[in-house]
Amino acid sequence: MIYDVLVIGGGISGASVAFELANAGSNVLVLEQESAPGYHSTGRSAALFTRNYGGPVVRQINAASAPFFASPPNGFCDAPLLTPRGSLTVASAEAVDGLLPLLAMSEPGHEVVEITPEEAVARVPYLRLERVAAAIFEADVSDIDVAGLHQGYLKGIAKRGGTVATREAVTGLSHEASVWTVQTQKNTYRAKTLVNSAGAWADEVGLMAGARPIGLVPMRRTGIIIDAPPGLDLVKSPAVDFVASGAYIKPEAGKLMASPGDATPTIPQDVRPEELDIAHLAHWIETETLITVRRISHSWAGLRSFVADGAPVVGFDEQAPDFLWVAGQGGYGIMMAPALAQIAADLVLGRAAVPGRSNFGLNTQSISPQRLSLAPLS
């Protein structure tokens, strides 16, 4: 059997692209190396949706994804994908200038407004007033139901006749007579087009295909779950970013999730949190806030993968035929998934952008692999 499209990687990136392709009538197979899709990054994300995050290209894609989150297809999910949260960003005296770029992103309907330190502490009582010299608040920020989004895509693939196969790590790729042969440890598959949504492993998959590398750098990010202070209203409490350090704290499943915002380069792997990072984070929380960290109920690390300019990579490779990259989403992959999946599907199907969508006004060269000036394989 020859599939129309074979997608490598079953995280949010691969699942969303496969959903769009299956919805258009393509015969789609998704191969996932782990026992469950989304194991490495998607399943370790506690994402927020905001238009005012990332560089200009990322923000444009986030905005293009907003309609899908607000009104997903009929039957896609049983509950809303977004829950209002709000986001507070605070700065110590030495970091006040770090708020200026965020204020500059404010736009009608999605305002970012300056508030006083006292107002910030009133919203988030665990902040130390003496450590807040300035603050901004963005009301139009929501929690994303990451599991609901991912499962909606996976269920939609199956409903439309697509297949998701787990424990199928790709070990070899070859192309002959306009057909890709994909070898795993257990099986051999054939497809007309490959979509490389392998996350942190995307450059390794590209290497097997003879594609031009995109210079992908996986980075480790650490997270912990701690008890919230007594009396804190977790429903009304916003997420808090600390501009001086990049750390953040947000309500999560009846507790608080905290991260130092670390971005430590690593190799593609089942990444684990470092004990020293966890200890430093706990100390930082007790220094910067009024929270006492009595117990860490859960800790983990996830991978966020970037290319040099921080924008995602979506487009056909210039060396490997019928090989489409969907990679390099960094920490924005959940937010960008709906729009990037629609753009990728348009490319695979060779169709013009859907009327009224028009690639969302995005210059696709800004996300094309050809923009990355890297040496070809020898």
C-alpha positions in Angstrom: 0.0 0.0 0.0 1.2 3.5 -0.8 -0.1 6.3 1.4 -0.7 9.7 0.1 1.2 11.2 3.0 3.2 9.8 5.9 3.7 12.1 8.9 6.7 11.4 11.1 5.8 12.4 14.7 2.5 12.3 16.5 2.8 15.4 18.7 0.6 18.4 18.2 2.5 19.4 15.1 2.2 16.0 13.3 -1.3 15.3 14.5 -2.6 18.7 13.4 -1.1 18.4 9.9 -2.4 14.9 9.6 -5.9 16.0 10.7 -6.0 18.7 8.0 -4.8 16.3 5.3 -7.2 13.6 6.3 -10.0 16.2 6.3 -9.1 17.0 2.7 -9.4 13.3 1.7 -5.8 12.2 1.8 -4.8 8.7 2.9 -2.6 9.6 5.9 -0.4 7.5 8.2 1.3 9.0 11.3 4.3 7.2 12.8 5.1 7.9 16.4 8.3 6.5 18.0 6.9 6.4 21.5 4.1 4.4 23.1 1.8 7.4 23.1 1.7 10.5 20.8 3.0 13.7 22.3 5.2 12.1 24.8 8.2 14.5 24.7 6.9 18.0 24.3 3.1 18.2 23.7 2.4 16.0 26.7 4.7 18.2 28.9 3.2 21.6 28.0 1.0 23.8 30.1 0.3 26.3 27.4 -1.3 29.7 27.3 -2.8 31.4 24.3 -1.8 35.0 23.7 -1.3 37.0 20.6 1.4 39.1 22.2 4.1 36.4 22.5 7.2 35.7 20.4 8.6 37.5 17.4 6.5 39.2 14.6 6.1 36.0 12.6 5.1 33.9 15.6 2.6 36.6 16.7 1.1 36.6 13.2 0.6 32.9 13.3 -0.8 32.9 16.8 -3.4 35.4 15.6 -4.2 33.2 12.7 -4.8 30.3 15.0 -7.2 32.2 17.2 -10.4 31.4 15.3 -9.8 27.7 15.5 -9.3 27.8 19.3 -12.4 30.0 19.7 -14.6 27.9 17.4 -13.2 24.4 16.7 -14.9 22.1 14.1 -18.1 20.4 15.1 -17.4 17.3 17.2 -13.7 18.2 17.7 -13.9 18.5 21.5 -16.3 18.1 24.4 -15.3 21.3 26.2 -13.9 24.7 25.2 -10.2 24.7 24.2 -9.6 28.0 25.9 -10.3 29.2 29.5 -9.8 32.8 30.4 -6.7 33.3 32.6 -5.0 36.7 32.1 -1.3 37.4 32.3 0.6 39.6 34.7 4.2 40.6 34.0 6.3 42.1 36.8 9.6 43.8 36.8 12.1 44.6 39.6 13.7 48.0 39.6 16.6 46.9 37.5 14.4 45.3 34.9 11.7 47.9 34.2 12.9 48.5 30.7 12.0 44.9 29.9 8.3 45.8 30.0 8.6 48.3 27.1 8.6 45.8 24.2 5.5 44.1 25.7 3.6 47.3 26.1 4.5 48.1 22.4 2.6 44.9 21.4 -0.7 46.2 22.7 -3.5 46.5 20.1 -7.2 47.3 20.2 -9.1 44.3 21.6 -5.9 42.7 22.9 -4.6 45.5 25.1 -1.5 45.3 27.3 -1.9 47.9 30.1 0.4 49.2 32.7 -0.8 48.8 36.3 0.7 49.9 39.6 2.8 47.6 41.8 0.0 47.7 44.4 -2.6 46.7 41.8 -0.3 43.8 40.8 -0.1 42.5 44.3 -3.8 42.9 44.7 -4.3 40.6 41.8 -1.5 38.1 42.9 -1.2 38.3 46.7 1.9 36.0 46.8 4.1 38.7 45.2 6.5 40.7 47.3 5.6 44.3 46.9 9.2 45.4 47.4 10.3 43.3 44.4 7.7 44.8 42.0 8.8 48.1 40.6 6.4 48.0 37.6 3.9 45.7 36.1 1.7 45.2 33.1 -1.5 43.2 32.6 -2.9 41.4 29.6 -6.5 40.3 30.0 -6.8 38.5 26.7 -4.8 35.4 27.7 -6.2 32.0 28.1 -5.2 28.5 29.3 -5.2 26.0 26.4 -6.6 22.6 27.0 -3.6 20.9 25.5 -4.8 17.4 26.0 -8.2 18.2 24.5 -6.6 19.9 21.5 -4.2 17.0 20.9 -6.9 14.3 21.4 -9.3 16.2 19.1 -6.7 16.1 16.3 -6.0 12.4 16.9 -9.7 11.4 17.1 -10.3 13.4 14.0 -7.6 11.6 12.0 -9.1 8.2 12.9 -12.7 9.5 12.1 -11.5 10.5 8.6 -9.8 7.2 7.8 -6.3 8.1 8.8 -4.0 5.9 10.9 -1.7 6.6 13.9 0.9 3.9 14.7 2.9 4.1 17.9 6.3 2.5 18.8 7.3 3.0 15.2 10.7 4.8 15.3 11.9 5.6 11.8 15.3 3.9 11.1 15.7 4.5 7.4 14.3 6.6 4.5 14.8 6.2 0.8 13.2 7.7 -2.3 12.7 6.0 -5.7 10.3 6.4 -8.6 8.4 9.3 -6.7 7.7 7.1 -3.7 9.3 7.3 -0.2 10.1 4.0 1.6 10.1 4.4 5.3 11.8 1.7 7.4 11.1 1.2 11.1 12.3 -1.5 13.4 9.2 -3.5 12.8 7.7 -2.5 9.4 8.2 -0.9 6.0 5.9 1.8 4.7 5.6 3.6 1.4 4.2 7.1 0.8 4.2 9.7 -1.9 5.0 12.6 0.5 6.7 12.8 3.8 6.0 15.3 6.5 8.8 15.7 9.0 7.1 16.7 12.3 9.6 14.8 14.5 10.1 17.6 17.0 13.6 17.6 18.5 14.5 14.8 16.1 13.6 16.7 13.0 17.1 17.3 11.8 18.0 13.6 12.4 15.0 12.6 10.2 16.1 15.1 7.6 19.6 13.6 7.6 18.1 10.2 6.8 16.2 11.7 3.9 19.1 13.5 2.4 17.5 16.9 3.2 19.2 20.1 3.9 19.7 20.6 7.7 17.8 23.5 9.4 20.2 23.8 12.4 17.6 22.7 14.9 18.6 23.2 18.6 16.6 21.3 21.2 16.5 23.1 24.6 15.5 21.8 28.0 12.8 23.6 30.0 12.1 22.6 33.6 8.8 22.7 35.5 7.6 21.9 38.9 4.2 21.7 40.6 3.8 23.1 44.1 0.9 23.8 46.5 -0.7 27.2 46.2 -0.7 29.5 49.2 -3.8 29.1 51.4 -6.7 31.3 50.3 -5.4 31.9 46.8 -8.3 32.0 44.3 -6.8 29.8 41.5 -9.7 30.5 39.1 -9.1 34.3 39.2 -5.3 34.2 39.7 -3.5 35.2 36.4 -0.3 33.7 35.1 2.8 35.7 36.3 5.9 36.3 34.3 9.0 37.7 35.9 10.7 39.8 33.2 14.1 39.9 34.9 14.6 36.2 34.9 12.2 34.8 32.4 10.6 32.6 35.1 6.9 32.2 35.4 4.2 30.8 37.7 0.7 29.9 36.7 -2.3 28.0 38.2 -2.4 24.4 37.0 -4.9 21.7 38.1 -5.6 23.1 41.5 -1.9 23.9 42.3 0.8 26.2 40.9 3.2 25.4 38.1 6.5 27.2 38.1 9.4 27.2 35.7 12.7 29.1 35.6 12.1 29.7 31.9 15.4 27.9 31.2 16.5 27.1 27.7 19.5 24.8 28.0 20.8 23.3 24.7 20.7 19.6 24.7 20.5 16.6 22.3 17.2 15.0 21.3 16.3 12.7 24.2 13.8 11.8 26.8 14.9 14.8 28.8 14.8 14.8 32.6 14.9 17.7 35.1 18.2 18.4 36.8 18.1 18.3 40.6 20.2 21.5 40.8 17.7 23.4 38.5 14.8 22.3 40.8 16.7 23.4 43.9 17.5 26.8 42.4 13.9 27.2 41.3 12.5 26.5 44.7 15.0 28.9 46.3 14.1 31.6 43.7 10.4 31.2 44.4 10.9 31.7 48.2 13.2 34.7 47.5 11.0 36.5 44.9 7.5 35.6 46.3 5.8 34.9 49.6 5.3 31.3 48.7 6.9 28.7 51.0 7.9 25.6 49.0 7.1 22.8 51.4 6.7 20.1 48.9 7.2 19.6 45.1 4.5 17.3 44.0 5.8 16.8 40.5 8.8 17.9 38.4 9.6 17.4 34.8 11.4 18.7 31.8 10.4 19.2 28.2 12.1 20.0 24.9 11.6 23.2 23.0 13.4 23.2 19.6 14.5 26.4 17.8 16.3 27.4 14.6 18.5 30.5 14.4 15.8 33.1 13.9 13.3 31.7 16.3 10.5 31.3 13.7 9.0 27.9 12.7 10.1 26.0 9.7 7.3 24.9 7.3 8.0 24.1 3.7 9.4 21.7 1.1 13.0 20.8 1.3 15.2 22.0 -1.7 17.2 18.7 -1.8 14.8 15.9 -0.8 11.8 15.5 -3.1 8.3 15.7 -1.6 9.7 16.1 1.9 8.0 18.8 3.9 9.4 20.3 7.1 7.1 21.2 10.0 9.5 21.9 12.8 11.2 24.5 14.9 8.1 25.7 16.7 10.1 26.5 19.9 7.8 27.2 22.9 4.9 28.3 20.6 4.0 25.0 19.0 0.6 24.6 20.7 -0.5 28.1 19.9 0.6 28.0 16.3 -0.6 24.4 15.5 -4.0 25.2 13.9 -2.6 27.8 11.4 0.6 26.0 10.6 -1.3 22.8 10.0 -3.5 24.5 7.5 -0.6 26.1 5.7 1.3 22.8 5.6 -1.8 21.0 4.2 -2.1 23.6 1.5 1.5 23.0 0.5 1.2 19.2 0.5 -2.0 19.2 -1.6 -0.5 21.8 -4.0 -3.6 23.9 -3.6 -3.9 27.7 -3.4 -4.7 29.0 0.1 -8.3 28.6 0.9 -10.3 31.7 -0.1 -10.7 34.0 2.9 -7.6 32.6 4.5 -4.9 33.4 2.0 -2.2 31.9 4.2 -3.4 34.4 6.8 -1.5 37.2 5.1 1.8 35.5 6.1 4.8 35.7 3.8 5.5 31.9 3.6 9.2 32.7 2.8 9.4 33.8 6.5 8.9 30.2 7.6 10.4 28.3 4.6 13.5 26.1 5.2 15.1 27.9 2.3 15.5 31.1 4.4 18.1 29.3 6.6 21.6 29.8 5.2 23.1 26.4 6.1 25.6 24.4 4.1 24.1 21.4 2.2 25.0 17.9 3.1 28.3 16.7 1.7 
